[in-house]
Amino acid sequence: MTDAAFWDKIAPRYAKSRISDPDAYEKTLKRTLQHLSKGDTVIEMGCGTGSTALRLAEHVGTYVASDLSAGMIDIARAKQGADTIDLRVAGTDQAAYADLTPDAILAFNLLHLLPDLDGALNNIHAMLPPGGLFISKTPAIGEKWYFRPLLAVMQMVGKAPFARLMKVPEIDAKIADAGFELIETGMYPPNVPSRFVVARRL
Ligand SMILES: C[S@@+](CC[C@H](N)C(=O)[O-])C[C@H]1O[C@@H](n2cnc3c(N)ncnc32)[C@H](O)[C@@H]1O
């Protein structure tokens, strides 16, 4: 099964799932908004069903939200307020965003799912002007020993997609190595390893 097919299949269930830690989610939004301005052009990659896009779009000028899964984007398009967002079925390739000069690119809960993470980070770097921001939050599932066997079993029965088992320093290093300066980092929530990074394109 391709990654897009996997996410298409689970999209209806994903849309109904609850935010696991609302306080951590609100903190992530708050910290993200601190770095965005009213006139900004923002791209959110891997937007899922658009919940975060709907929270952030009103605070910037142009908000483009994309996802590899047409199923996720269909659900996002049906939500109230979706007409304020430019929703696209797309991955991390530059070609899908050739009409845009983004001030910031966002990726929440996406980087660990990308088989070619280095390639995607290079694309993101190439799309941003110098000084542009890349803001991400990534589960550092390599921090917990039990994720490896758990993931292997779930992948074997088709219940999990490709996922990279990264620890926090590896996430930071991958972003820095792609040509970014990390200007803010955090863990929201603190006890579950999920790495928030605001990075400025060099
Ligand atoms: C765990 S969900 C996160 C959704 C949303 N960002 C959130 O935080 O709730 C991962 C999303 O990434 C999308 N995705 C997976 N691989 C992708 C890729 N290569 N390019 C863009 N989106 C991708 C999936 O379709 C899914 O909607």
The ligand as an ORCA input file, in Angstrom:
! r2SCAN-3c Opt
* xyz 0 1
  C      -0.024     12.175     11.564
  S      -0.879     13.011     10.281
  C      -0.706     14.692     10.832
  C      -1.792     15.576     10.303
  C      -1.768     16.996     10.861
  N      -0.586     17.707     10.445
  C      -1.847     16.933     12.361
  O      -0.897     17.340     13.043
  O      -2.889     16.480     12.861
  C       0.250     12.951      8.963
  C      -0.285     13.553      7.692
  O       0.788     13.614      6.760
  C       0.320     13.222      5.487
  N       1.447     12.740      4.714
  C       2.087     11.555      4.781
  N       3.126     11.523      3.939
  C       3.139     12.732      3.321
  C       3.967     13.344      2.337
  N       5.001     12.682      1.798
  N       3.715     14.592      1.932
  C       2.651     15.277      2.469
  N       1.819     14.758      3.384
  C       2.070     13.504      3.815
  C      -0.734     12.180      5.774
  O      -1.640     12.031      4.708
  C      -1.385     12.729      7.036
  O      -2.459     13.566      6.743
*
